[in-house]
Each structure stands twice: as structure tokens, then as C-alpha cells.
Amino acid sequence: CQWLQRHGGLAAIGARNEQKASLLYDALDGSGGFYRPTAEPGSRSRMNVTFRLADEAQEERFAKEATAASLVGLKGHRAVGGLRASIYNAMPVAGVEALVGFMREFQQRG
């Protein structure tokens, strides 16, 4: 609770979480199908954003290159696969912006 209060309270954290989720979902949705969100728009999480690429090999490459770029923990659940960005309360907006930038570069490289 103290952490939440130091960061503006529930309303401020909620607004920041919405901003982070919007940044990431906008990048996914605007990728022309390169990235495919796994959740329907009405059921999307603001904390765990899951998505897929064309195949598992490309997802493995994405996760490996992201880790090399200091973007860690993006590999999805071992039973389901895919990729997952956990953007919980403590994740700064700058972290999501860095991920979105990486995603755009990765897509351009193919």
C-alpha cells in the first residue's frame, strides 16, 4: 500500500497501467498480423499481454534477441507457448516503450 501511495495512489497506477497496456496492444494490433495477440479485445489483460508470431522458431528467436537487448521474461507458458509481456504495477512506461521499439525493429528485420 505504501508503494502505491508513493506512486500516486490507485487512480494514478490504474491510469499508468492502462497507458502501458494500450501502448503494447496498439503495437500488436498495428503490426499487420506480424504479431498476433492471443486474447480477444474485450478480454485483454492490462498485466499479462500474450501474443504469437508466425511459428515457434520465430518466437524463440524473438525471445533470445529480446533477452540480449535486456528485455527479459518474455517467453510464454511452457504448456501453451507463445510470448508474454508481464507489465505489472512496478513496470515503468519506459520499459513498455523499450519493448515496443524492439518489436518494431524485430519486425523490420523479419
MDTraj code that builds the backbone (N, CA, C; nanometers):
import mdtraj as md
import numpy as np

residues = "CYS GLN TRP LEU GLN ARG HIS GLY GLY LEU ALA ALA ILE GLY ALA ARG ASN GLU GLN LYS ALA SER LEU LEU TYR ASP ALA LEU ASP GLY SER GLY GLY PHE TYR ARG PRO THR ALA GLU PRO GLY SER ARG SER ARG MET ASN VAL THR PHE ARG LEU ALA ASP GLU ALA GLN GLU GLU ARG PHE ALA LYS GLU ALA THR ALA ALA SER LEU VAL GLY LEU LYS GLY HIS ARG ALA VAL GLY GLY LEU ARG ALA SER ILE TYR ASN ALA MET PRO VAL ALA GLY VAL GLU ALA LEU VAL GLY PHE MET ARG GLU PHE GLN GLN ARG GLY".split()
xyz = np.array([
    [0.0810, -0.1193, 0.0000],
    [0.0000, 0.0000, 0.0000],
    [0.0855, 0.1259, 0.0000],
    [0.1958, 0.1206, 0.0750],
    [0.2831, 0.2377, 0.0791],
    [0.3421, 0.2660, -0.0588],
    [0.3820, 0.1597, -0.1302],
    [0.4364, 0.1777, -0.2649],
    [0.3328, 0.2437, -0.3548],
    [0.2090, 0.1952, -0.3479],
    [0.1021, 0.2543, -0.4289],
    [0.0832, 0.4021, -0.3962],
    [0.0825, 0.4349, -0.2678],
    [0.0657, 0.5745, -0.2273],
    [0.1816, 0.6617, -0.2765],
    [0.3044, 0.6092, -0.2672],
    [0.4214, 0.6851, -0.3140],
    [0.4160, 0.7112, -0.4647],
    [0.3430, 0.6282, -0.5359],
    [0.3350, 0.6418, -0.6817],
    [0.2020, 0.7003, -0.7277],
    [0.1339, 0.7713, -0.6410],
    [0.0152, 0.8459, -0.6804],
    [-0.1177, 0.7841, -0.6435],
    [-0.1176, 0.6667, -0.5836],
    [-0.2425, 0.6035, -0.5429],
    [-0.3025, 0.5174, -0.6537],
    [-0.4146, 0.4564, -0.6214],
    [-0.4773, 0.3614, -0.7133],
    [-0.5155, 0.4228, -0.8477],
    [-0.5692, 0.5429, -0.8453],
    [-0.6120, 0.6054, -0.9711],
    [-0.4925, 0.6299, -1.0626],
    [-0.3836, 0.6784, -1.0076],
    [-0.2647, 0.7058, -1.0882],
    [-0.2036, 0.5774, -1.1418],
    [-0.1959, 0.4750, -1.0594],
    [-0.1412, 0.3463, -1.1036],
    [-0.2319, 0.2855, -1.2102],
    [-0.3627, 0.2950, -1.1902],
    [-0.4571, 0.2431, -1.2893],
    [-0.4420, 0.3119, -1.4240],
    [-0.4259, 0.4426, -1.4224],
    [-0.4078, 0.5177, -1.5473],
    [-0.2764, 0.4788, -1.6149],
    [-0.1720, 0.4634, -1.5355],
    [-0.0425, 0.4238, -1.5919],
    [-0.0494, 0.2830, -1.6497],
    [-0.1187, 0.1924, -1.5817],
    [-0.1326, 0.0562, -1.6330],
    [-0.2115, 0.0542, -1.7639],
    [-0.3134, 0.1362, -1.7725],
    [-0.3906, 0.1460, -1.8967],
    [-0.3035, 0.2005, -2.0091],
    [-0.2212, 0.2994, -1.9794],
    [-0.1308, 0.3567, -2.0795],
    [-0.0330, 0.2506, -2.1303],
    [0.0257, 0.1744, -2.0383],
    [0.1217, 0.0710, -2.0780],
    [0.0552, -0.0343, -2.1645],
    [-0.0613, -0.0816, -2.1227],
    [-0.1319, -0.1846, -2.1994],
    [-0.1703, -0.1320, -2.3375],
    [-0.2165, -0.0093, -2.3440],
    [-0.2547, 0.0496, -2.4726],
    [-0.1354, 0.0599, -2.5669],
    [-0.0208, 0.1019, -2.5147],
    [0.0998, 0.1095, -2.5974],
    [0.1321, -0.0254, -2.6591],
    [0.1260, -0.1286, -2.5774],
    [0.1636, -0.2614, -2.6236],
    [0.0586, -0.3201, -2.7175],
    [-0.0684, -0.3117, -2.6818],
    [-0.1730, -0.3650, -2.7697],
    [-0.1799, -0.2876, -2.9019],
    [-0.1563, -0.1568, -2.8983],
    [-0.1546, -0.0800, -3.0230],
    [-0.0430, -0.1295, -3.1146],
    [0.0725, -0.1610, -3.0573],
    [0.1837, -0.2136, -3.1375],
    [0.1486, -0.3500, -3.1957],
    [0.0878, -0.4345, -3.1153],
    [0.0483, -0.5668, -3.1644],
    [-0.0566, -0.5550, -3.2740],
    [-0.1598, -0.4791, -3.2471],
    [-0.2699, -0.4660, -3.3427],
    [-0.2271, -0.3931, -3.4700],
    [-0.1303, -0.3058, -3.4587],
    [-0.0861, -0.2281, -3.5735],
    [0.0271, -0.2926, -3.6517],
    [0.0585, -0.4179, -3.6226],
    [0.1717, -0.4841, -3.6874],
    [0.1351, -0.5514, -3.8192],
    [0.0108, -0.5376, -3.8619],
    [-0.0305, -0.6002, -3.9867],
    [-0.0347, -0.7517, -3.9803],
    [-0.0517, -0.8057, -3.8597],
    [-0.0593, -0.9504, -3.8423],
    [0.0730, -1.0168, -3.8112],
    [0.1822, -0.9403, -3.8091],
    [0.3122, -0.9975, -3.7741],
    [0.3080, -1.0518, -3.6317],
    [0.2536, -0.9704, -3.5416],
    [0.2286, -1.0124, -3.4039],
    [0.0792, -1.0383, -3.3911],
    [0.0442, -1.1483, -3.3253],
    [-0.0968, -1.1838, -3.3103],
    [-0.1316, -1.1974, -3.1620],
    [-0.2039, -1.0985, -3.1069],
    [-0.2464, -1.1103, -2.9664],
    [-0.3344, -1.2341, -2.9502],
    [-0.3213, -1.3026, -2.8384],
    [-0.3999, -1.4245, -2.8181],
    [-0.5342, -1.3986, -2.7511],
    [-0.5498, -1.2854, -2.6861],
    [-0.6764, -1.2538, -2.6180],
    [-0.7631, -1.1646, -2.7067],
    [-0.8916, -1.1906, -2.7053],
    [-0.9863, -1.1056, -2.7771],
    [-0.9865, -0.9660, -2.7137],
    [-1.0118, -0.8609, -2.7926],
    [-1.0056, -0.7250, -2.7381],
    [-1.0858, -0.7040, -2.6096],
    [-1.2014, -0.7625, -2.5956],
    [-1.2815, -0.7427, -2.4758],
    [-1.2339, -0.8191, -2.3538],
    [-1.1362, -0.9065, -2.3727],
    [-1.0877, -0.9909, -2.2632],
    [-0.9390, -0.9722, -2.2353],
    [-0.8822, -0.8647, -2.2808],
    [-0.7380, -0.8445, -2.2687],
    [-0.6967, -0.7976, -2.1296],
    [-0.5880, -0.8535, -2.0848],
    [-0.5309, -0.8185, -1.9552],
    [-0.4450, -0.6929, -1.9667],
    [-0.4462, -0.6128, -1.8619],
    [-0.3553, -0.4991, -1.8551],
    [-0.2246, -0.5375, -1.7860],
    [-0.2147, -0.6600, -1.7396],
    [-0.0967, -0.7048, -1.6668],
    [-0.0122, -0.8039, -1.7465],
    [-0.0746, -0.8986, -1.8136],
    [-0.0051, -1.0003, -1.8911],
    [-0.0564, -0.9967, -2.0337],
    [0.0292, -0.9523, -2.1237],
    [-0.0069, -0.9381, -2.2641],
    [0.0545, -1.0554, -2.3387],
    [-0.0300, -1.1411, -2.3924],
    [0.0170, -1.2607, -2.4621],
    [-0.0001, -1.2446, -2.6122],
    [0.0974, -1.2982, -2.6861],
    [0.0922, -1.2878, -2.8317],
    [0.1746, -1.3979, -2.8959],
    [0.1514, -1.4155, -3.0240],
    [0.2204, -1.5174, -3.1028],
    [0.2858, -1.4529, -3.2235],
    [0.3806, -1.5242, -3.2797],
    [0.4418, -1.4890, -3.4077],
    [0.4071, -1.6007, -3.5060],
    [0.4661, -1.5980, -3.6232],
    [0.4293, -1.6930, -3.7287],
    [0.4515, -1.8383, -3.6884],
    [0.5595, -1.8664, -3.6150],
    [0.5883, -2.0044, -3.5745],
    [0.6767, -2.0034, -3.4498],
    [0.6958, -2.1215, -3.3931],
    [0.7721, -2.1315, -3.2688],
    [0.9182, -2.0925, -3.2863],
    [0.9749, -2.1208, -3.4029],
    [1.1152, -2.0837, -3.4267],
    [1.1316, -1.9315, -3.4218],
    [1.0381, -1.8599, -3.4803],
    [1.0438, -1.7139, -3.4781],
    [1.0234, -1.6619, -3.3360],
    [0.9345, -1.7262, -3.2599],
    [0.9139, -1.6873, -3.1205],
    [1.0399, -1.7101, -3.0378],
    [1.1095, -1.8208, -3.0622],
    [1.2349, -1.8490, -2.9919],
    [1.3391, -1.7423, -3.0242],
    [1.3487, -1.7065, -3.1523],
    [1.4428, -1.6033, -3.1940],
    [1.4089, -1.4693, -3.1289],
    [1.2799, -1.4366, -3.1262],
    [1.2353, -1.3124, -3.0631],
    [1.2779, -1.3098, -2.9164],
    [1.2477, -1.4169, -2.8432],
    [1.2798, -1.4229, -2.7001],
    [1.4308, -1.4125, -2.6769],
    [1.5087, -1.4803, -2.7596],
    [1.6548, -1.4785, -2.7451],
    [1.7101, -1.3384, -2.7724],
    [1.6650, -1.2758, -2.8807],
    [1.7137, -1.1423, -2.9142],
    [1.6646, -1.0383, -2.8127],
    [1.5440, -1.0557, -2.7633],
    [1.4922, -0.9643, -2.6611],
    [1.5763, -0.9730, -2.5346],
    [1.6110, -1.0935, -2.4939],
    [1.6945, -1.1122, -2.3756],
    [1.8295, -1.0449, -2.3947],
    [1.8869, -1.0580, -2.5139],
    [2.0151, -0.9933, -2.5438],
    [2.0023, -0.8412, -2.5367],
    [1.8810, -0.7903, -2.5603],
    [1.8555, -0.6463, -2.5523],
    [1.8068, -0.6045, -2.4139],
    [1.8250, -0.6918, -2.3145],
    [1.7858, -0.6668, -2.1750],
    [1.6348, -0.6590, -2.1554],
    [1.5596, -0.7231, -2.2433],
    [1.4137, -0.7359, -2.2290],
    [1.3882, -0.8820, -2.1928],
    [1.3720, -0.9078, -2.0656],
    [1.3710, -1.0462, -2.0174],
    [1.2309, -1.0930, -1.9781],
    [1.2174, -1.2243, -1.9693],
    [1.0938, -1.2843, -1.9204],
    [0.9791, -1.2816, -2.0197],
    [1.0081, -1.2826, -2.1482],
    [0.9028, -1.2704, -2.2488],
    [0.8526, -1.4051, -2.3004],
    [0.9227, -1.5109, -2.2676],
    [0.8800, -1.6416, -2.3152],
    [0.7493, -1.6800, -2.2480],
    [0.6563, -1.7328, -2.3263],
    [0.5250, -1.7694, -2.2741],
    [0.5283, -1.8941, -2.1875],
    [0.4115, -1.9380, -2.1488],
    [0.3971, -2.0564, -2.0643],
    [0.4445, -2.1799, -2.1385],
    [0.5156, -2.2670, -2.0694],
    [0.5737, -2.3851, -2.1349],
    [0.4698, -2.4777, -2.1964],
    [0.3488, -2.4818, -2.1410],
    [0.2457, -2.5699, -2.1956],
    [0.1700, -2.5062, -2.3121],
    [0.1702, -2.3747, -2.3190],
    [0.0912, -2.3045, -2.4205],
    [0.1794, -2.2445, -2.5292],
    [0.3020, -2.2063, -2.4929],
    [0.3922, -2.1438, -2.5888],
    [0.3636, -1.9967, -2.6051],
    [0.4088, -1.9430, -2.7165],
    [0.3888, -1.8020, -2.7438],
    [0.4801, -1.7142, -2.6605],
    [0.4421, -1.5887, -2.6512],
    [0.5190, -1.4888, -2.5782],
    [0.4267, -1.4154, -2.4823],
    [0.4846, -1.3662, -2.3751],
    [0.4053, -1.2954, -2.2747],
    [0.4878, -1.1824, -2.2159],
    [0.4315, -1.0636, -2.2195],
    [0.4935, -0.9483, -2.1543],
    [0.4150, -0.9214, -2.0262],
    [0.4815, -0.9362, -1.9132],
    [0.4194, -0.9059, -1.7842],
    [0.4511, -0.7610, -1.7507],
    [0.3474, -0.6790, -1.7485],
    [0.3660, -0.5349, -1.7278],
    [0.2931, -0.4908, -1.6005],
    [0.3298, -0.5560, -1.4922],
    [0.2678, -0.5291, -1.3630],
    [0.2930, -0.3856, -1.3169],
    [0.2373, -0.3507, -1.2015],
    [0.2415, -0.2143, -1.1492],
    [0.3809, -0.1521, -1.1506],
    [0.4825, -0.2261, -1.1104],
    [0.6168, -0.1684, -1.0965],
    [0.6873, -0.1474, -1.2304],
    [0.6373, -0.2045, -1.3379],
    [0.6996, -0.1853, -1.4699],
    [0.6774, -0.0411, -1.5145],
    [0.7835, 0.0326, -1.5412],
    [0.7657, 0.1710, -1.5854],
    [0.7193, 0.1783, -1.7315],
    [0.6578, 0.2883, -1.7666],
    [0.6143, 0.3106, -1.9049],
    [0.7343, 0.2983, -1.9984],
    [0.8495, 0.3453, -1.9559],
    [0.9705, 0.3381, -2.0386],
    [1.0066, 0.1940, -2.0738],
    [0.9780, 0.1007, -1.9852],
    [1.0039, -0.0404, -2.0140],
    [0.9164, -0.0916, -2.1273],
    [0.7910, -0.0520, -2.1277],
    [0.6994, -0.0919, -2.2354],
    [0.7396, -0.0221, -2.3652],
    [0.7797, 0.1025, -2.3559],
    [0.8261, 0.1740, -2.4752],
    [0.9494, 0.1056, -2.5351],
    [1.0394, 0.0582, -2.4502],
    [1.1579, -0.0137, -2.4987],
    [1.1165, -0.1429, -2.5685],
    [1.0210, -0.2142, -2.5116],
    [0.9729, -0.3378, -2.5738],
    [0.9088, -0.3093, -2.7088],
    [0.8250, -0.2079, -2.7159],
    [0.7582, -0.1726, -2.8419],
    [0.8629, -0.1340, -2.9475],
    [0.9642, -0.0603, -2.9085],
    [1.0710, -0.0261, -3.0020],
    [1.1424, -0.1496, -3.0531],
    [1.1724, -0.2412, -2.9628],
    [1.2358, -0.3672, -3.0025],
    [1.1457, -0.4450, -3.0979],
    [1.0176, -0.4499, -3.0669],
    [0.9231, -0.5231, -3.1517],
    [0.9211, -0.4665, -3.2937],
    [0.9228, -0.3364, -3.3062],
    [0.9226, -0.2736, -3.4397],
    [1.0506, -0.3078, -3.5155],
    [1.1638, -0.3017, -3.4465],
    [1.2906, -0.3368, -3.5108],
    [1.2932, -0.4841, -3.5520],
    [1.2456, -0.5706, -3.4657],
    [1.2412, -0.7128, -3.4957],
    [1.1537, -0.7388, -3.6181],
    [1.0405, -0.6737, -3.6239],
    [0.9509, -0.6913, -3.7380],
    [1.0171, -0.6427, -3.8671],
    [1.0863, -0.5320, -3.8619],
    [1.1539, -0.4798, -3.9809],
    [1.2621, -0.5754, -4.0308],
    [1.3298, -0.6411, -3.9385],
    [1.4334, -0.7380, -3.9759],
    [1.3732, -0.8664, -4.0312],
    [1.2445, -0.8899, -3.9938],
    [1.1761, -1.0109, -4.0419],
    [1.2164, -1.1268, -3.9628],
])
top = md.Topology()
chain = top.add_chain()
for i, resn in enumerate(residues, 1):
    res = top.add_residue(resn, chain, resSeq=i)
    for name in ("N", "CA", "C"):
        top.add_atom(name, md.element.get_by_symbol(name[0]), res)
traj = md.Trajectory(xyz[None], top)
